[in-house]
Every structure is written in C-alpha cells, then in structure tokens.
Amino acid sequence: MAMDLSEYGSPWIWHPEWVDAQSDAAGGFVHFRKRFHLQQVPTTPVEIHITADTRYKLYLNGQLAHWGPVKGDERRWFYDTIDVQPFLRQGDNHVAVHVLRYFHATQYATSFARMPIGGLYIRTITPELDVGLDTNPTWETAIDAGSKIRADDPFDIFMHIFEQVDRQSDVHLTWVPAKVIGVLDEDWGITLPWKLCPRLIPRQKQQAIRFSKVQNISSSVNEAAWEQLISPSADCAGISLHPGTSHHIELVVENHTTALLAFRLGGNGAGSNIRVTYGECYEDEPVIFPFNRRKGDRCDTTKQIIGPSDHYTVGGVKAARFGYDTWESSQEVYQPFHYRTFRCIALDINVVASDHLTVLGLDAIKTNYPLLHKAAFSTGDEWVSKLWEISIRTLENCMHDCYEDCPFYEQLQYPMDTRSSSLFTYLVSGDDRLARQAIIQLHDTFLPSVGLCSSRSTSSAMQRQIIPAFSLYWICMVVDHYEYYADADFARQFTGVCDSILQTFSGRVDAQLGLVRAFNTVLWEYTDWTRSWAPGGVPPAVKRTGVSTYTNCLYAYTLKRLAWLLGFLDRKGLADEYTWRADSITTTVQKHCFDGEFFTDGLATEPVPNSDYSQHSQVWAILSGAAGPDISSHIMNYCLTHGDPWSQAPYDVLPDGQTPPNNDSPSERSFTQTSISFSLYTIRAMAAAGDTVYHAHFHKFWDLWKAQVAQNVSTWAEDSVVVRSDCHAWGSVPIHEFVTEVAGVKPAAPGWSTVSFKPRLQLFPQLHARVPLTGLQGSHIVEVEWCSMEDNNKHKYRHVRISLSAEDGVSVKPVSVVVMLPGREVETITLSGTASFDVLETSLSDVD
C-alpha cells in the first residue's frame, strides 16, 4: 500500500485567476488546450500519466481519449496511464482537457473528495517519446463562465453533478497561459496535496445504445419524426423546430442505464433553452419530496418523470469550439460532463422567438465497470431467470470507478453495501480488482482519534460520516477476500487497523453488563431502513437501553471471522483472543438480551415493549452463535412467519395520522421485518438455522423480488419503504444464494483450494449453473447440473453432475471437492473433469 511518488517532478498547472467559491454553485469548469506539431507519428506507444482535481476529460484531435481519474481522496489520489499514440497524427495536433472542479470548503458534492486547490497534471513516461503534452506554462487555459454545477436541484443533494450551461457566454471566454502550482523541494520531502498513486482498476466499458421509444409527446413535430431521430438510421437530417415553439418529449431506454450523453444541435437557435430531466421510472408525486416515493408500475406512462435536471442554453454561432468533438465544426454539441443515470428522460425545449432550432441527434454511451459475466444460473423457471438477470444488471449499474450504493442519488461507497457487492462480484466474474480497491480506500478512512473507519470512502472531507457497525463490515470484507483468493500478503496490510477497530468496540464494553455500549450520543447507530425505526433506522430499544443486540452480535461475528483469517496468517495467539472475546459477548447477549424465547433489540429488561422485537436481532443472534442450534430453528421459523408487514410497507400505504397496528399480547408478538439491505444476512441465518428452515422459507423469501418484477423494475429498488432509488446492488442477493446455496458451490478452504459442493436438490427438479473459480485455483469454471429421472423400476431420482474446466485453453488443475448429497455419506473427490451422482428422491427429505 506504499505510495507511488515517482510521478513528482512534472509541474501541476491551473488557471491563475480561478476562485474556489461561488454562492450559487457546487463547482465549475476549466478548459485547457495546446497545439503541437509532429513531423511523424511515433510507431511505439506514447504513454502519459494524467490526473486532475477534481475530474477530467482528455481529448486528442477531437476524440475522447480518456476520462477520470478514479475517485480518490487526500490519502490516495489516482492517476491514469494512457497510450495516446493511436490519437496522434502527422502534422498539427490539438490536445484539450476539460476539467470539472468542485469547490473545496463546501458541503456540496459529497461523493467527490478534492484537495484545497484545483490542478491538472500530465507527464510523458518515456522522455525520448515526448510529444509536448507535459503540463507547463505553454498550455492555455480558460474559465468557463457560462457553466456551473447546480446547487439548487432538490433531487441532487449528494453528488451535485447536474449542470446549468449558457453557451451564449462563450463570447466572454478568455484564454491565458496556465500557471504552475508551487515548486517541490524534494530534498526536504515536501509534497503537493495530491498523494499520487497508479490506477488500480481497468478502464470502464463503453457501449453505444439507443433509446427504445419516444412517448408522451407534446410538440408541433409529429411522433414519426421524433422516432426517426432516435432510430439507428444514418439518413436522419434532424428536426427543425420553429421559432417561438415549445416541445416536450419523453425518451425511454429498455433498462435502467448509466450513460454518457451527447445532444447534437444545428448551428442556430441561439438563446433557445433545453431542460433534460432524468428519471429512474414513471411515478406519482413523492409523499415526502424527494425521498419517500410512490412508484408502482415503473412503465406506467400516465405518471410522471420526476428527478434532477440539466439546463442548457443554446449558443448558436457564438458557441465556442473546444476541440472536444469532431462534430464541432458543423454542430453544437452539449455533453453533460458526468455520466447520467436514467431509464427515462424528459426533454423540454423552448425555441427562441427569433430563430429556429435544429435537433440533429441524441447519443448515449452506456458506461460501467467491465464486469465479465462468467457465472450462469437457470432452473427452467421464468421467475428464477428474471431474478438472476435483474441482479446482474443491478450489480453492474452500481459499479463504475468504485462500488456505489446507488448511481442515481449518491454514488458513495459504503462498507455494508460494498461487502455484499464484492461477494456478488466474486461469484459472477471472479474479478477482485474493484473489491481490492474498495478495501484499500475504506482502510484509508480510518480515524485514529475515533478508532473507526468512515462509513463511506472517497467522500468530501466536509461530509465525513461514521456508522460504527460499518467498520465491522469492512473487516468482514478483508476476511471474505482471503476466503475467495487466499492472498495473505494483501490481507496482512489491514490487520493492524482491524485490531484497532475491534479494540474500539472492546473499549466500550460495560464492566457490569459485559456488552458493548451504544455510540448513541456521538455517532449514527444505523441498523436498517424500516418504517418502525423511521427516520434514522435506529431501533428505539437502542436509544432507551443504551445497548444494541445487533451491534454486539455483529461484533462477535466479526471477531470470529477475523480469528479464522488470523489462523492462516500464523497469528494463533491473537486468533484465540478474538475467539474468547466473541464467546464472552455471545454469552452476555444470551444473558441480557434474551427473554427466554426470543432476542430483544436492546436489554431484555421487564417489561419488554412489543416493539423491541425484530427479525434483525434473531438473524444476528444466529449468525454470531448467541442463538445455539437448539433454539435457532424455532426463533428463525417464528420471526419469519410473524413478521410485521407494516414495518416494510411503503409510506403511502396508510393515510397521514393513522397509527400502525399494535398487539401487545406476547402470544401474538410480531417482529420488525428486515429490509432488502438486510436480506443477505436474513437468508444467511435461514441457512445457519438448518435445512428444514431454509427449504421451508426459500420460495416465499423471494416474494419481495417477485413483487418488484410485477412492477416492471429492471434493477432492484433500494428498499420497499421509501423506495427512493430504483437501483441498489444490495438487492442482488439472488446471485449469492443461487450459486452458494442452491447450486451449493462455495469455497471450503481459502482460495478455492478445496470446493464445498452441497446442492439443495429439494428446491428445483432441474438446474444448470456455472461458477468461476479464482484464487489458488487459477482461472477455472465449475459447472453443476441436475435433472429428475426415473429408472426401470419407477424409482425417481436426481442425476447430478459437477464438472471442472479451465479458461483460455489452460490445462485443468485438479481441485479437491467435498461432496455432500442427501442420503449419502460425505465424500471428498479430486475433480479434474466430470463426476456424476444419482440421488433417490426419497432421500430429499430434510434432516438437520
């Protein structure tokens, strides 16, 4: 994790008159340009390092060469390495860089860290191939006075990426020589604010897409003309909008999308206004604007597109040409700087009275992290295929230059969310690069004075947030990575901070109770999004008793997970200490947070209010071991069948002022239900409670996902209560469960050196699954199949096959597989090809 300081020596540059503040904006834009002449184009790669604060787009001869950098912060600022040779040409060349700079000392743009000053940095790696791109005073720069990042959009309270652009102001554009930022005296170790580090992840995948339909048109131009505009046909001459007219059209893509956009206009219509509103779906007016939403059928076009917007004023002949696009010589192109998230877009166009406006085209380039879909899963059931497909799409749409909680609203990397997303990624593609970066970035947020990590990484220093439990999820991420990849050197980097975090929790153990005291007074004890715990997601019992059963159990669970890892890192003494601490916590949870039948959300002091019972506490009591095998089956069965549906009902279900149902009879006790965010752990507890529980509740568990499918979602919603975001990767739990529990393939030893194969043949009569193996195993694929068959004696059985193959023509490396099939003894086989088994259906009854 050492910093790469080799880049220092080339100067950073910036605009000499830039002021890092504006009362009505979150940030602004700076242009940079340079011309250079090449007698001939080098025949070998011309690599440069490039970065900027806060974001940049690099254009060479009218082509977008790259954009970045990956989100960093004051501890680690990333740079990109790019081969620019393919973009060069003989003779005159033009290089341009468009930089988005967020103002430093503001609470805007939570999703983007930035240093106290802006800057652009380019360095050619090989001096003998220097073509003149290095940053220095020979560059020209101009402040874009007509563009700003809006700070007034009520929907955009986290990212602040939406723009107000007036291209008529380009007449005031003034180009001046760039100013060098400081001079480093390397002999004394003095550095600039940016601690430069090389990019850790691959470039984003980009794919041109088309809008699938135009609808809800209010325009003097007919529907056929608008449809022609978005068709793949190349002979569309555009649409001419008459002076003084107004037009409203709505554009739809097939699925929830993250894309770079370009609106191409004719060189006329100066002063015309365009508003672009982005929506994840069609919906009714929010209950509480903008959070508590009313959505229903996402494709119901009788509803509205409600969301943030860009505002663009056409410049016409006055609009500057920056060299950002080859079309600029004949067209005016508006390209929102950051990618946009949407499923539907509303265009409102008001044409100036003095001129007509020509709309030539609307282009979209879908952009995501290059997630390879190596895994597959099918049972012949349409609902299963739908859940798998939507889960993959949701995960992919929440992966860009970091894992994101939701691309539409926040684009922040939280440990709880990211742990789930990382696990799903391992199973879908075997790719751990984004997860490794996330582990590093979250590690970097550790605050020694608090003893915890921040609850989100790469965020603005003005919006630092701490949720104590999230530091524990980060530790679990470190352990998960070792479980799947067995990279001991990578894991060892983090054990010091892991120990410090666990010591923080240990330091809060009450001497009399033996339990971790809540952080109520200073930090956010967020547990889950549930209507019963609104608005902060904190159980009332935690505030009242000062103890969180959930936090204590998660702490014990994390201690055990880390103890398991340390056993492989030759840290047995510390592993034993952690195990002892965990056992001490689970024992005291049983003593103080258990009423004899169920676990309470806080201390089980008499009388315990009916509202003090949740599925959350039962789930984590099971996962931590506080609920032993003798009671876990009962409490899991009961809390799942007695969940309070009101606690996860949308806010618009009950009229204002109506109170939720409440039955104080212990015999009719109901449990606050876990949300989508908690679903991974709920179904993990189902598995831990035994096969009988898992199989009994498996199909009903997916009712919430099936209900979303019935509402025409294309990605999973954030939750079912406020339904704020329509794309949140913690809902992609089907990936994990279908692979590890239904197909039954999971690591039995670190790095897949041994594979556990325990298929749940009871759940589906037929199945086909593919799972990538990584880590010590290399690049392999495990394939699982079974089907129902009948022999000559009418005996029905499942014919089960498991096979191992290598990718890319590499020879197969045999792997040890522990086979656990119903009605058969556990056996260990060495798999290098295909193994087959027959299991009688009479053996499929559950025996825990």
Summary of the structure (lengths in Angstrom):
residues: 848
radius of gyration: 28.7
end to end distance: 45.1
largest distance: 89.7
contacts: 2940
relative contact order: 0.09
helix: 29%
strand: 29%
